[in-house]
């Protein structure tokens, strides 16, 4: 074995871990606040990276699809609002009918005219290819966070099952698996399940420090993801919203008694999760330039291992765990071989779960109370 | 029987066996996301016994005993965890199994492993029927009752003197044996196995069959596995027959949407005790008090 490559491998491990960090934090937030393993995280990550790819490559159908999905979600939310609004019944029915008619009209327009291609033609004429970057980032962030709100409606809202038996905590898990299947197969039926590649905008930008080669976009992504997660943990510690979130995590039954509006705070957790997944997905496309419909599964399963290592619900634990798992993956590939990487990662996870379920960094407030 | 029907029947049978392997732990309140691990163990163990000279009819039971032993041994540490932790632990177990086998040269490593003896539907179908009958019988015994009581309320089950740990370990071990039986039948029917076949998605789908079918009665996994094997395939046939390719492409989107809606409108699964009683009533089924007791 050639040890002179070791520093380079350590750097590679850290960079790979940087991809896992934000996904692991997305998992850990939901599991810490709501005691729910959110299987839509891989789907949201994948959707963001594929959307970014599709918009960079100028696929008009990406815009059509997102417009349809976002409109659907917004229409559902408006209907939800309407249902709880204090209005006379005729006004309500009238508004509902108007909403449905408007939504149908817009869907029909999208299906009939497929405006996505025209948008791209206009955009490229106005900005050159540079505009695609901005549009891609905004569309991915917006779509994924809105979808995350839809997922909140169908997972968290139904956690209070009527049947208080032992598998009731499986309900949101199963719903989130349903969403995973829907999103993955929407992508597969649009673009197929093969690898999708785009050109890297940064080329091979890199610099050397001694014998170690740093790739600029990877380094920037690592710094960005660490900065975002740092901001998140400061928010959790100092702001009013953060205090409300921590109180829900600590004791969900008591939080409402202390004046926390649980119904308003929980969607915020989902939006933050969606944004984290979206940023991670966008950075993944920029760095690795190759995505496919299953990229979320690959990244998220490893991120789960990192999260467990750091302790479920522990944000800083998730960061350290994800970086460490990235390191383990690179090192076991480097020292033994690519097929070997599963054993150390999952063996470590199994061991941690059995011997020290709170993770390496001790106690967090998980599973104390149920919703 | 035509080749197409036979191949679909085999897939259905295997899915039913897998589903019962996940159902037994689920009926006692444990979520096992490690189906792929036990299926892999069963398939490879049976194939290896077979390759070293043991006839198929002995290799399959031997593989079941082997997998059940592993299930029994890991049941104790894994059952210390619960809820989300158990889901993660069983999932990690499956990944470790896949990671180990892909590195074992004598099992073919990444190239896959050919299997000698062939089992056609004349073996698979009767075995499946036996498994279904066995599970119905099991759920009617004291052990089945203990499992149901743990599923509904573990604390109360303990108070009534149910040996919770014994029942849980028994359910987990029997489930492991059933899944390995399914895996062994898979190996002997297709005569070729590789670890990539039994991936995370397999574990997820099997758990979904069981949870969507319902964990309250032994009908659940049968109905769940049958429904979610037959309906997508039927949709594919309809798409081919009618020339509407979009049906085949989007059938899994509908599948996912059905799952989400099921959790909203019928979170306890398709088949429940109440439903069974309601169907059984006109034919001299259980009467009022029994139905009231069953209507959780």
Interface residues (C-beta under 8 A of the other chain):
Chain A: X31 X35 X36 X37 X154 X158 X161 X162 X163 X164 X165 X166 X167 X168 X169 X170 X171 X172 X173 X174 X175 X177 X178 X179 X180 X181 X182 X183 X184 X185 X186 X188 X189 X297 X301 X304 X305 X308 X312 X339 X340 X341 X342 X343 X345 X346 X347 X349 X350 X353 X354 X357 X367
Chain B: X26 X28 X29 X30 X31 X77 X78 X80 X81 X83 X84 X85 X87 X88 X89 X91 X92 X93 X95 X96 X98 X99 X100 X102 X103 X109 X110 X150 X151 X152 X153 X154 X200 X201 X204 X208 X211 X212 X215 X246 X249 X250 X252 X253 X255 X256 X257 X258 X259 X260 X262 X263 X264 X267 X268 X296
